[in-house]
Structure formats: C-alpha cells, structure tokens
Amino acid sequence: MAPGEKIKAKIKKNLPVTGPQAPNIKELMQWYCLNTNTHGCRRIVVSRGRLRRLLWILFTLTAVALIFWQCALLISSFYTVSVSIKVHFQKLDFPAVTICNINPYKYSAVRHLLADLEQETRAALKTLYGFSEITSRKRREAQSWSSVRKGTDPKFLNLAPLMAFEKGDTGKARDFFTGRKRKVNARIINKASDVMHIHNSKEVVGFQLCSNDTLDCAVYTFSSGVNAIQEWYKLHYMNIMAQVSQEKKINMSYSADELLITCFFDGVSCDARNFTLFHHPMYGNCYTFNNRQNETILSTSMGGSEFGLQVILYINEEEYNPFLVSSTGAKVIVHRQDEYPFVEDVGTEIETAMATSIGMHLTESFKLSDPYSQCTEDWSDVQITNIYNATYSSQICLHSCFQAKMVENCGCAQYSQPLPQGADYCNYQQHPNWMYCYYQLHQAFVREELGCQSVCKEACSFKEWTLTTSLAQWPSEVSEKWLLSVLTWDQSQQIKKKLNKTDLAKLLIFYKDLNQRSIMENPANSIEQLLSNIGGQLGLWMSCSVVCVIEIIEVFFIDSLSIIARQQWHRAKGWWARRRAPACPEAPRTWQGQVNPGLNIDDDLPTFTSALSLPPAPGAQVPGTPPPRYNTLRLERAFSSQLTDTQEAAES
C-alpha cells in the first residue's frame, strides 16, 4: 500500500463515525458506547483486559435487567386503587321500604283453585307418614283419599310423581300414588347438601320430572320430606296461579287498608295513600313506602326510632295457606327508589306479636370503572336485556339473564315482573315441559353453566343500608287488652273480627344516626408519578435520563434499522444489476504496434497519465532524454562584424 493510502486509512480509522453513517452495526455500537452518557456502556469499550471488560458487561446487563423488572412492577401496579372513607353528617333521604305479607293470597279467595292440589298433598302425607292433616280449623275439611281414588286419577301426582327411595338403593322407589315400589330409570339429583349431613334417614323423598317425550327424566331428592312436599306443592301452585289474570290476583291478595293498620313517619301521621302497590308473583300484593311519588323523596331530620317509619301490620294468620308457607309474619326490604325489590332474595322477615326495630346505617360506594375494575355504570356494556325497568345492579342482571334463558329454552318466564318481551308465565296448558326445563336450568345456573355470572358485572356506584335488627314482645301483657280493643274499633270497617296479638306485627325502621359513610376508590398512581418512578430507576441503576432513553431508541431502533435497510438495498441493487446486464462474448486479444506488444490496447487512446504507467515492452529500448546540443546555444550574429574578443578560436 502506498504511503498516502496508509495515512488515509489511519485517519479514517481514528475519526469517529456518527449514527447512520456507520457502515455496519458493530461500528455503530462502538460509536454509541464511546459517546453515550450511560457509564456502563462506555466502560465496556474503554476497559483494558478481558476480565475487566467481562465484569463491566455483566454489571451492565444486570442493571438493565433490574431496570426492566422494576419498571414492569411499576407499570403493573399503575392500575391499582386506593380506598378513602369519608363520613358526612347531614340530612339523609329516607330509603324506599317495601312490605309484603308472607302469605301471598287470602286462602278463602284461592281455595277453590287449589282444592285438587291440596287433596293430593294430604293424600301423599297420609301415604308417607300414615296420618291425615290436623283439622283443628273447621273451614279446612279434608276429603278422604278413598273418594279421590274412586274418581279420576290424580292429576298432579301423575305429572310429577312423589317417591320415596331407600337409602343406598336408587334403582327402585315407592310411589305415593300406588304405594308400591317401581323401577326408576332417571338421573338422581340430590337437592340436599353434600357437606352437611342433617340426619341418617332410611328414606329419601323426592319427585320425578320428565320432558315432553318422557324419555329424559330426572328425580330430585331432598334430605327432608317437608322440603320435598313444599317444593312439589309450590311448583304446582305457581302453575295454577299463572293461569289467573293479574287483576284477579290483585283482588285475591291483601289491600293496603287491610295490611296497614297504623302509620307514622318522622313525627307525622301517614296512611295507605303513602304506599304504592307492587304485585309480586310469590308474595302477592306488596306495598312500597317513599317510592318517589310526585317526584318527591322523603327525608329524615333526626336519628332514632321516633323519626323513622312506624307501622302496625295486620297479618291475619287464619287466611294462610298451610302448604305454601310454614311461618307467619311479613317481609320487609330496604332499597333505593329506582331499584327493583327482590323480596324473595334479600327480604327481612318480621314476626307476629313482636315489635321489630331495624336500625340503618347508610353506606355509599363509588368504584372506578375500566381499566381499574370490571364494574359498569349502566346497561351499555352488558349484553343482557333489562326486563325490570330499573337501575342497574348485579342482582337485576342475574335475574334478567335467568329469565331470558327460561324464555329461550322453556318458552315461558317465572318469578319476573314485568315479563320479558313475548313471554308469559309458565303453566302446563301452554308449556307442559316448563317444570322439567326450569329445574334443569336452575341446576345449570347454580353450577354457573349458563354464563350469567360471567356476563353480569358489579355496579360502579350503589347505596347500601346496613341493618341492625332487634326484637321486643309486643304488645305487653299489661297493655294488650286496651291496645287490641282500640285497634279493633279503628279497623272495624276493614276487619270484621276481634284482633289478637298473633295477627299483628309492629315494624320500626329508622336511621341510627345521620352519619353517611362514603367509600371512594381513587387511582393509586398518576402518569406523573409513574414517569417519576421510572426516571428514578433509570438514574439509580444506569445513571440514565430521558435524553438517554431517546438516544437508545434512536441508535438501537432508528439507526440500526437504517443501516440494515441500506445494506439490504445495496445487495438487492447489485443483484438486480447483475441480473439485467446482457451476457457479452469476450473480445479476441490483438496486439497493436511493435513498441510494447505486452500491452492490450483498448479502442480508446491512452491518456498521458495512463501511458506513463504502462510497462515497457520486452526487449524494447526505452527512449530516454537526449543530451543537449551545446552548439544550439550559440548566439546568432546580430552585427555585421564580430568583435575580436568574441571570435571563436580556430579549430585545430
């Protein structure tokens, strides 16, 4: 290599190459390590000795791994919430209070509809336990089973036969209708608890349900005959009442004037006009107090029982259905004005001959929605149709989903008010398969196989009243005589008999204090805090800043990709040029001239520079510079005569 070329290569090697101008990735990384502000990368390049350089590589990679780990923890903890609890003392709105009699319809009004069902129920009891129903009340005269057997076959026991199974033998069962054992070709579904063993009974009672084709059957067994008979009775009871119009059912249930004897709220007297009718399929006529009538919500100014709601209820135990309900009293539920009251799920039962005091504490919760949690503000992101025309809650969503599944699979709905669009109440006449379908869906719902639990979300904001219940005997023995007499006289127009304390129940609902507790979720981190924490980790482990991060992005992504793209472009360009170039035959070698036969002369004439670099022809004499002819240096005569001292000496 010429001395000039060596100097140029040395200068080029020592000059720094910047960014994308580097010819390859290796020189780009070397330039980055020499010029970056992250000290670890620089020490890798400038350190002398393999051991020291290896240690710096190890330290740098460890620091980078720790940075990624810490930043991942910071980002994963970004969508966490902090909970703050605030307590406010202020005048509180009184919630809506829905009151229902446990017995949905007066027995005297529905007895003619349930006569056949009750006869078969009493017969089943006699067959199973060997005794008839106690007939202490004259109005309940049971017909003998023999009279039923002489007539037509029992309708309800044929639709869903009651059977008793010997423990451990599920292949045979004793039929209540015939009293004989028969084979059972059906799936056995135990409705008793698998965890709690109540008793070791020799027999298990249940009933059989079949689909329309009677090929697919299932037997539902219970740990107690009481549960089996009540469940069996309720299924047929709902079927019978589903065929009665809504108007007739309202008339067969209790009116507001019958249920509510006295009313008192916040020191002011009230009456049945302050309650709104709400008809429930299983509880009949229910009445809601403070249900936003005239767009007005009542509020209370003080805490304590004297400033809440006080009512005396007429239960009328003599009108109770003996097989449908086994307890006396009423059910009460506290809820928001725009919330549907699910009495059967969350209602509180109150006893007769007792004063039930319910103290309330209001808690209002606010949750953060996506991406902090999966709660929802309304029905917009829930793929379930709201059939209750009420504000969103997870309970309403689950009930709507189950009713939709009932309509889809069984063609009817149950326990819903109002009904889903295009559906009606389940009954044998229109939907003979509904009982089997209902139980199958209910089992799937409990096992979370319908998908309702995964679709329904928790509400982001809701109000919750924490209830504290206490009981006291009411009326007392010393006040019973005069109090019952006055109440009988007050209700003489509605109630045509003398009241006794087992027909009455007193209810007091009030705020224990006016402290409203608010539970609010707030983001535990903000964007500013996240960036600050990430910057602290970068400075701690790599002495790096945001500018260094931008530099890393530029070098490792932009510059590296541009170099790779440029190399690939040049390769592709060269490959394309070689492919497009025509294949030319090699020209014959000819010698021109005798001066230098070793030179292959092109068509183009050589330049002066190229001619000087040509090698000499073998055996040819290289012309050199001729010696000067000194006689050419003589001066021409400029004068006619030559001076004597300049004359040339004669040659010898």
matplotlib code that plots the C-alpha trace (Angstrom):
import matplotlib.pyplot as plt

x = [0.0, 1.3, 2.3, -0.5, -3.1, -1.8, -2.1, -5.7, -6.7, -5.2, -7.0, -10.3, -9.9, -9.3, -12.1, -15.5, -18.3, -21.7, -25.2, -26.5, -23.3, -21.6, -21.0, -22.2, -23.8, -20.5, -19.1, -22.4, -22.4, -18.8, -19.6, -22.6, -20.6, -17.9, -20.4, -23.3, -23.8, -24.6, -21.3, -21.6, -21.6, -18.6, -16.6, -17.2, -15.3, -12.5, -11.7, -8.4, -8.2, -10.7, -11.6, -12.4, -14.4, -16.4, -17.2, -18.5, -20.6, -22.1, -22.7, -24.4, -26.7, -27.6, -28.5, -30.6, -32.4, -33.2, -34.5, -36.9, -38.0, -38.6, -40.4, -42.6, -43.6, -44.4, -46.5, -48.3, -49.2, -50.3, -53.9, -54.3, -56.7, -56.6, -59.7, -60.8, -63.6, -65.4, -68.1, -70.6, -73.2, -76.2, -79.9, -80.5, -83.0, -85.1, -84.9, -87.9, -89.4, -91.4, -93.6, -95.2, -97.3, -95.5, -98.8, -99.4, -103.2, -106.1, -106.8, -110.5, -110.1, -107.9, -109.2, -111.4, -108.4, -106.2, -108.8, -107.5, -103.8, -104.5, -106.4, -103.5, -101.0, -102.9, -103.1, -99.3, -98.8, -101.1, -99.3, -95.8, -96.3, -99.6, -101.6, -104.0, -103.7, -104.9, -108.3, -108.5, -109.9, -113.5, -113.0, -110.4, -112.2, -110.0, -111.6, -110.7, -108.2, -110.6, -113.0, -110.3, -109.2, -112.8, -112.9, -110.4, -106.7, -104.7, -103.5, -100.6, -99.1, -99.1, -97.4, -94.7, -94.8, -93.7, -91.5, -89.5, -86.1, -84.5, -81.1, -78.4, -80.9, -81.7, -82.9, -86.3, -88.7, -92.1, -94.7, -97.1, -100.0, -99.9, -97.9, -95.9, -92.2, -91.3, -88.1, -86.7, -84.8, -83.9, -81.0, -80.9, -80.2, -79.8, -81.0, -79.6, -76.3, -73.2, -71.3, -73.8, -75.5, -78.6, -79.7, -79.3, -82.8, -83.7, -85.7, -85.1, -88.2, -88.2, -90.3, -89.7, -89.9, -89.8, -89.7, -92.5, -91.3, -91.0, -87.6, -85.5, -86.4, -84.7, -85.6, -84.9, -84.4, -84.4, -83.0, -86.4, -89.9, -91.0, -88.8, -89.8, -93.5, -93.3, -91.2, -93.5, -96.6, -95.0, -94.4, -98.0, -99.2, -97.2, -98.7, -102.2, -101.8, -100.1, -103.4, -105.2, -105.3, -103.3, -106.4, -108.0, -104.8, -104.6, -108.1, -107.4, -104.4, -104.4, -105.3, -103.3, -106.1, -106.1, -102.4, -101.5, -103.4, -101.4, -98.5, -96.3, -93.2, -90.8, -93.3, -96.2, -99.1, -99.4, -101.8, -102.2, -102.2, -98.4, -97.8, -97.5, -98.8, -96.3, -97.5, -95.1, -95.7, -94.7, -95.7, -98.9, -99.6, -96.6, -96.6, -93.7, -93.3, -91.5, -91.4, -90.8, -94.4, -94.9, -91.1, -90.6, -88.3, -89.0, -86.0, -85.5, -84.0, -83.0, -81.8, -83.7, -86.8, -89.1, -88.1, -88.3, -91.2, -93.5, -96.3, -98.6, -99.4, -102.4, -101.1, -104.4, -103.0, -106.3, -106.0, -102.7, -102.1, -100.9, -98.8, -97.3, -95.9, -94.9, -94.3, -96.3, -95.3, -94.2, -91.2, -89.5, -86.8, -85.0, -83.9, -83.4, -86.3, -85.1, -84.2, -86.4, -87.2, -86.2, -88.2, -87.5, -83.8, -82.9, -86.0, -86.0, -88.8, -90.6, -92.6, -96.1, -96.7, -93.3, -92.0, -89.2, -86.8, -84.5, -81.7, -80.0, -76.5, -76.1, -73.0, -72.5, -69.8, -68.1, -65.8, -63.5, -64.6, -62.3, -59.3, -59.3, -62.1, -64.8, -67.8, -70.3, -72.2, -75.3, -76.5, -74.5, -71.7, -73.8, -75.2, -78.4, -81.8, -83.2, -86.7, -87.3, -87.1, -84.9, -81.4, -78.6, -77.5, -75.8, -78.9, -81.2, -78.7, -78.7, -82.4, -82.8, -80.3, -82.1, -85.5, -84.1, -82.7, -86.1, -87.8, -85.2, -85.2, -88.7, -90.8, -92.0, -90.8, -91.1, -90.8, -90.3, -92.3, -92.7, -92.4, -89.8, -90.9, -93.0, -93.2, -95.9, -95.9, -95.1, -98.1, -99.0, -101.5, -99.2, -95.9, -96.2, -92.5, -91.7, -91.1, -88.5, -86.9, -86.9, -85.2, -82.6, -81.8, -81.8, -79.2, -77.1, -77.5, -76.2, -73.2, -72.6, -73.0, -75.4, -72.8, -74.8, -72.2, -69.5, -71.7, -73.2, -70.9, -70.9, -72.3, -69.8, -71.9, -74.5, -76.1, -76.3, -78.1, -76.6, -79.5, -79.4, -82.5, -83.8, -87.0, -89.3, -92.5, -95.5, -98.0, -97.0, -99.3, -100.4, -101.2, -102.6, -106.2, -106.8, -104.4, -106.2, -109.6, -108.7, -107.2, -110.2, -112.5, -110.3, -110.4, -114.0, -114.8, -112.0, -111.7, -114.9, -113.5, -111.7, -108.0, -105.5, -101.8, -100.8, -102.5, -100.4, -96.8, -95.1, -92.3, -89.9, -87.4, -85.1, -81.6, -79.5, -77.7, -77.3, -73.7, -73.3, -70.2, -68.8, -66.3, -64.5, -61.8, -59.1, -56.2, -53.2, -50.8, -50.8, -48.9, -46.6, -45.8, -45.2, -42.7, -41.0, -40.6, -39.3, -36.8, -35.6, -35.0, -33.1, -30.9, -30.3, -29.1, -27.7, -27.2, -29.6, -32.1, -35.0, -32.5, -30.5, -33.7, -34.4, -30.8, -31.2, -34.3, -32.6, -29.4, -30.9, -34.0, -33.7, -30.0, -29.7, -32.7, -31.5, -28.1, -29.7, -32.0, -29.2, -27.1, -30.1, -30.8, -27.2, -27.3, -30.6, -29.5, -26.3, -28.2, -30.7, -27.9, -26.2, -29.4, -30.3, -26.7, -26.5, -24.1, -21.4, -18.9, -15.2, -13.4, -10.3, -6.9, -4.9, -1.5, -1.2, 2.2, 5.7, 6.7, 5.0, 3.5, 2.6, 0.1, -3.6, -4.7, -8.4, -10.3, -9.9, -6.5, -4.4, -4.0, -0.7, -1.0, -2.0, 0.7, 3.3, 2.1, 2.3, 5.0, 7.9, 7.8, 10.1, 13.3, 12.5, 14.7, 13.0, 13.8, 15.5, 16.2, 18.8, 21.9, 21.7, 23.4, 25.5, 26.1, 22.4, 23.3, 25.3, 24.1, 23.2, 25.1, 23.3, 26.0, 27.8, 31.2, 32.3, 34.2, 37.7, 37.4, 34.4, 35.7, 35.9, 39.3, 40.1, 39.8, 42.8]
y = [0.0, 3.4, 5.7, 8.1, 5.3, 4.2, 7.7, 8.0, 4.6, 5.6, 8.9, 7.2, 4.7, 7.3, 9.6, 9.0, 7.7, 9.1, 7.5, 6.0, 6.9, 3.9, 1.2, -1.6, -2.4, -3.1, 0.3, 1.9, 0.2, 1.2, 4.8, 4.7, 3.2, 6.0, 8.8, 7.8, 9.2, 5.7, 4.9, 1.2, 1.0, 3.3, 1.2, -1.8, -0.2, 1.7, -1.0, -2.9, -6.6, -9.2, -9.8, -6.2, -5.9, -9.1, -7.8, -4.5, -6.4, -8.4, -5.3, -3.5, -6.4, -6.9, -3.2, -3.4, -6.5, -4.7, -1.7, -3.8, -5.7, -2.5, -0.8, -3.8, -3.7, 0.0, -0.4, -3.5, -1.5, 1.5, 0.4, -0.1, 1.9, 3.5, 3.5, 6.5, 6.6, 9.8, 10.3, 13.1, 14.3, 15.7, 15.3, 12.0, 10.8, 8.0, 4.8, 3.1, 0.4, -2.5, -4.6, -7.9, -10.4, -13.8, -15.4, -14.0, -14.6, -15.0, -18.6, -18.1, -16.4, -19.1, -22.2, -23.2, -23.1, -25.3, -27.8, -30.7, -29.9, -29.9, -33.2, -34.9, -33.3, -34.6, -38.0, -38.0, -37.1, -39.9, -42.4, -41.3, -40.7, -42.5, -39.6, -37.0, -33.3, -31.9, -30.5, -28.0, -25.4, -26.0, -24.4, -26.9, -30.2, -32.7, -35.2, -38.9, -40.4, -43.2, -40.7, -39.4, -42.8, -43.7, -40.8, -39.7, -40.4, -37.7, -35.1, -33.6, -36.8, -38.1, -35.0, -35.1, -38.3, -38.1, -41.1, -42.4, -44.0, -46.4, -45.2, -46.6, -48.0, -45.5, -48.1, -48.6, -46.2, -46.3, -44.4, -42.3, -42.9, -46.7, -47.3, -49.9, -50.0, -49.5, -49.2, -45.7, -45.1, -41.5, -39.4, -38.8, -35.2, -34.7, -31.3, -31.9, -30.5, -32.5, -31.0, -31.0, -34.3, -33.5, -36.9, -40.5, -41.2, -44.5, -43.0, -40.0, -38.2, -36.7, -36.2, -37.0, -34.6, -35.7, -33.9, -34.0, -37.2, -38.8, -40.3, -37.8, -37.8, -36.6, -37.3, -34.5, -35.8, -33.9, -34.6, -33.9, -34.8, -31.3, -29.7, -32.2, -31.7, -27.9, -27.7, -30.1, -28.1, -24.7, -25.9, -26.9, -23.8, -21.5, -23.3, -22.8, -19.1, -18.5, -19.1, -16.4, -12.9, -10.1, -8.2, -11.2, -12.0, -8.4, -8.7, -12.0, -10.6, -8.1, -4.5, -1.6, -0.8, -4.4, -4.8, -1.4, -0.6, 2.5, 4.5, 7.2, 8.8, 11.5, 12.7, 12.9, 10.5, 8.7, 6.1, 3.7, 6.6, 7.0, 3.4, 2.2, -1.2, -3.7, -7.1, -10.0, -13.5, -15.3, -12.7, -11.2, -7.5, -5.7, -2.0, 0.4, 3.5, 6.6, 5.3, 8.8, 9.7, 13.1, 13.1, 13.7, 11.7, 12.0, 12.7, 12.5, 15.3, 13.3, 9.8, 7.4, 5.4, 8.4, 9.9, 6.9, 4.8, 3.1, 0.8, -1.9, -4.7, -7.0, -10.5, -12.4, -15.9, -17.6, -16.8, -18.6, -21.4, -24.4, -26.0, -22.9, -21.1, -22.6, -19.4, -16.2, -12.6, -10.2, -9.5, -6.1, -4.9, -1.6, -0.3, 2.7, 4.3, 3.3, -0.2, -3.3, -5.0, -8.7, -9.7, -13.4, -12.9, -10.2, -9.5, -9.4, -11.3, -9.8, -11.9, -11.5, -10.4, -8.7, -5.2, -5.4, -2.5, -2.1, 0.5, 1.6, 2.9, 4.3, 3.5, 4.8, 3.2, 4.5, 2.2, 3.1, 1.5, 0.1, -0.3, -0.4, -2.9, -4.7, -2.7, -0.9, 2.3, 1.2, -1.5, -0.1, -2.7, -5.7, -8.0, -8.6, -7.0, -5.3, -6.6, -4.8, -1.2, -0.3, 1.0, -1.5, -3.9, -7.3, -8.9, -7.5, -8.6, -12.2, -12.4, -10.9, -13.4, -16.3, -15.2, -14.8, -18.4, -19.6, -17.9, -19.2, -22.8, -23.2, -20.7, -19.0, -17.0, -17.4, -15.0, -12.0, -8.8, -7.5, -10.4, -10.5, -9.4, -12.1, -14.3, -15.4, -17.1, -20.8, -23.2, -26.7, -25.6, -23.5, -25.0, -28.6, -29.0, -26.0, -27.7, -30.1, -27.3, -24.9, -27.4, -28.2, -24.6, -23.9, -26.6, -25.2, -21.7, -22.8, -24.5, -21.3, -23.1, -20.6, -17.9, -15.3, -14.8, -14.1, -11.6, -9.6, -7.1, -5.3, -1.8, 1.0, 3.1, 1.8, 2.6, 0.0, 0.1, -1.9, -3.2, -4.0, -5.8, -6.1, -7.7, -7.0, -8.5, -6.5, -5.8, -6.3, -8.2, -5.1, -3.1, -5.9, -5.6, -1.9, -1.7, -4.6, -3.1, 0.3, -1.3, -3.5, -0.4, 1.6, -1.2, -2.2, -1.3, -3.4, -6.2, -8.0, -9.7, -9.0, -8.7, -10.8, -10.2, -13.2, -11.4, -8.2, -7.2, -3.8, -2.5, 0.4, 1.4, 4.4, 5.8, 5.1, 8.4, 10.8, 9.8, 8.9, 6.9, 7.2, 4.7, 6.0, 4.5, 6.7, 5.9, 5.0, 6.3, 9.0, 9.5, 12.0, 9.6, 6.7, 8.7, 10.0, 6.4, 5.1, 8.0, 7.2, 3.6, 4.7, 7.1, 4.6, 1.6, 3.2, 6.9, 7.5, 10.2, 10.7, 12.0, 8.8, 6.8, 8.8, 8.2, 4.5, 4.5, 6.4, 4.2, 0.7, 1.2, 4.0, 3.9, 0.2, -0.3, 2.3, 0.6, -2.8, -1.4, 0.3, -2.9, -4.8, -2.1, -2.3, -6.0, -6.0, -3.3, -5.2, -8.4, -6.6, -5.0, -8.3, -9.9, -7.1, -6.9, -8.7, -11.6, -10.3, -12.7, -12.0, -9.9, -11.5, -10.3, -8.4, -6.8, -3.4, -1.9, -3.2, -0.8, -2.6, -5.9, -6.8, -4.0, -4.7, -1.6, -0.5, 1.3, 4.4, 6.0, 6.1, 9.4, 10.8, 9.6, 6.1, 6.0, 6.7, 3.8, 1.3, -1.4, -1.3, -3.7, -6.7, -6.3, -2.7, 0.2, 2.8, 6.1, 8.5, 12.2, 13.0, 15.1, 18.8, 20.1, 22.9, 24.4, 25.4, 27.7, 29.9, 33.4, 34.4, 37.2, 40.3, 42.6, 42.7, 42.3, 40.2, 41.6, 40.5, 39.3, 37.2, 35.4, 31.7, 30.1, 28.2, 24.6, 22.6]
z = [0.0, -0.9, 2.0, 1.1, 1.3, 4.7, 6.1, 4.8, 6.3, 9.6, 9.7, 8.7, 11.5, 14.1, 13.0, 14.9, 12.8, 13.7, 13.7, 10.5, 8.7, 10.2, 7.6, 10.0, 13.3, 15.0, 14.4, 15.3, 18.7, 19.2, 18.5, 20.8, 23.7, 23.3, 23.2, 25.5, 29.0, 30.4, 32.1, 32.0, 28.2, 27.9, 30.4, 28.2, 25.3, 27.1, 29.7, 29.1, 29.8, 29.1, 32.7, 33.4, 30.2, 31.0, 34.5, 33.1, 30.6, 33.5, 35.6, 32.7, 31.8, 35.5, 35.8, 32.6, 33.9, 37.2, 35.3, 33.3, 36.4, 38.4, 35.5, 34.9, 38.6, 38.4, 35.3, 36.6, 39.8, 37.9, 37.7, 41.4, 43.6, 47.0, 49.1, 51.1, 53.6, 54.4, 57.0, 56.5, 58.9, 57.0, 56.5, 54.8, 52.3, 53.6, 51.5, 49.9, 52.1, 50.6, 52.9, 51.9, 53.7, 53.7, 52.6, 49.0, 48.7, 51.1, 51.5, 51.3, 47.9, 46.2, 48.0, 45.1, 42.7, 44.9, 46.1, 43.9, 44.7, 48.4, 48.3, 46.6, 49.0, 52.1, 50.5, 49.9, 53.6, 54.7, 52.4, 53.5, 57.2, 58.0, 59.3, 58.0, 58.3, 61.7, 61.2, 64.1, 61.8, 60.7, 57.3, 56.3, 55.8, 54.1, 51.8, 52.2, 49.9, 49.0, 47.5, 45.3, 44.2, 43.2, 40.8, 38.2, 38.6, 40.5, 38.0, 39.9, 41.2, 37.6, 36.3, 38.9, 41.0, 44.6, 45.5, 48.5, 48.0, 50.3, 51.3, 49.0, 46.6, 43.8, 41.3, 43.0, 44.7, 46.4, 44.6, 46.7, 44.4, 44.3, 47.4, 45.5, 44.5, 40.9, 38.9, 38.3, 35.0, 35.6, 36.8, 40.6, 41.5, 45.2, 46.4, 49.9, 51.0, 50.1, 53.0, 55.9, 56.9, 58.8, 59.8, 58.7, 57.5, 56.0, 53.2, 50.9, 49.5, 46.0, 42.9, 39.2, 36.3, 32.7, 29.4, 26.8, 25.2, 28.7, 27.7, 29.6, 33.2, 36.4, 40.1, 42.6, 46.1, 49.4, 52.8, 54.4, 53.4, 54.4, 51.8, 49.1, 49.7, 49.9, 46.7, 44.9, 46.1, 45.1, 41.5, 41.0, 42.9, 40.5, 37.5, 38.8, 39.6, 36.3, 34.6, 36.7, 35.4, 37.1, 38.1, 39.8, 41.7, 43.0, 44.2, 45.9, 47.8, 50.7, 50.1, 51.6, 54.1, 55.3, 55.7, 57.1, 60.4, 61.6, 60.0, 61.4, 59.8, 61.2, 63.7, 61.1, 60.7, 57.4, 55.9, 52.9, 50.4, 51.1, 49.8, 46.2, 45.1, 43.8, 42.9, 43.3, 41.8, 45.0, 47.7, 46.2, 46.9, 48.3, 49.2, 48.9, 51.1, 49.8, 46.2, 44.8, 44.4, 42.7, 42.2, 45.9, 48.2, 51.9, 54.2, 57.9, 60.0, 63.1, 64.0, 66.3, 66.2, 66.8, 63.5, 61.3, 59.9, 62.3, 61.1, 62.6, 60.2, 60.1, 59.3, 59.6, 60.2, 59.5, 55.8, 55.5, 53.0, 55.2, 52.5, 50.8, 53.9, 57.2, 59.1, 59.9, 59.5, 56.9, 54.7, 54.5, 52.1, 52.2, 48.7, 46.5, 44.9, 41.4, 42.4, 41.9, 45.3, 45.1, 48.2, 47.8, 47.9, 50.4, 52.4, 56.2, 58.0, 60.9, 63.5, 64.8, 68.4, 68.2, 67.7, 65.2, 65.3, 62.3, 62.6, 59.5, 58.5, 55.0, 53.0, 49.5, 47.4, 44.3, 42.3, 39.4, 36.1, 33.4, 33.4, 37.2, 37.6, 35.6, 37.0, 34.9, 35.2, 33.3, 30.9, 28.0, 28.2, 29.4, 26.8, 28.8, 28.3, 31.4, 31.9, 35.2, 34.0, 37.0, 37.6, 37.0, 39.7, 39.5, 41.1, 38.4, 35.7, 37.0, 37.3, 33.8, 32.4, 34.0, 32.8, 29.3, 29.4, 30.6, 27.6, 25.2, 26.4, 28.0, 26.2, 29.4, 32.4, 36.1, 39.1, 36.9, 37.0, 34.3, 32.0, 29.2, 25.8, 24.1, 27.1, 29.6, 33.0, 32.9, 33.1, 32.0, 29.4, 27.3, 28.3, 29.6, 29.8, 31.9, 35.3, 33.9, 31.9, 34.9, 37.2, 34.6, 34.1, 37.8, 38.3, 35.4, 36.9, 40.3, 38.7, 36.7, 33.4, 31.9, 31.6, 33.6, 36.3, 33.7, 31.7, 34.7, 36.2, 39.5, 39.6, 39.9, 42.3, 44.7, 48.1, 50.8, 54.1, 56.9, 59.0, 62.7, 63.9, 67.5, 68.8, 71.7, 72.8, 71.6, 72.9, 76.5, 78.8, 80.7, 77.6, 75.4, 76.5, 75.8, 72.8, 70.9, 71.7, 70.3, 67.1, 66.7, 66.9, 64.5, 61.9, 62.3, 58.8, 57.3, 59.7, 60.9, 63.9, 67.2, 66.8, 68.8, 69.1, 66.8, 64.0, 64.4, 63.9, 64.7, 62.5, 63.2, 60.5, 61.3, 60.9, 64.0, 63.2, 60.3, 59.6, 55.9, 55.1, 51.6, 50.3, 47.2, 45.0, 43.7, 41.4, 43.5, 40.8, 38.2, 34.9, 36.6, 39.5, 37.0, 35.0, 38.1, 39.4, 36.1, 35.9, 39.4, 38.5, 35.3, 37.3, 40.1, 38.0, 34.8, 35.5, 32.7, 31.9, 29.4, 26.9, 27.2, 26.6, 23.4, 22.4, 23.0, 20.9, 18.1, 18.0, 18.6, 16.5, 14.0, 13.2, 13.3, 11.1, 8.6, 8.4, 7.9, 5.3, 3.5, 3.3, 2.1, -0.5, -1.9, -2.1, -3.8, -6.2, -7.1, -7.6, -9.9, -11.9, -12.4, -13.5, -16.0, -17.6, -21.0, -21.4, -24.0, -25.7, -24.8, -27.4, -29.1, -27.8, -30.5, -30.5, -31.9, -32.6, -32.1, -29.3, -26.5, -27.5, -23.8, -23.7, -24.6, -26.4, -26.0, -28.5, -26.5, -26.9, -23.7, -21.9, -20.8, -17.3, -18.3, -20.9, -18.2, -16.1, -19.0, -18.5, -21.0, -23.9, -23.5, -25.5, -26.4, -25.6, -23.6, -25.1, -22.7, -22.7, -25.4, -24.3, -25.1, -28.2, -26.9, -30.4, -30.3, -27.5, -29.8, -30.3, -33.8, -35.3, -34.5, -36.0, -39.3, -37.8, -35.0, -32.1, -31.8, -28.2, -29.0, -32.0, -31.9, -31.9, -35.0, -34.7, -34.8]

ax = plt.figure().add_subplot(projection="3d")
ax.plot(x, y, z, "-o")
ax.set_aspect("equal")
plt.show()
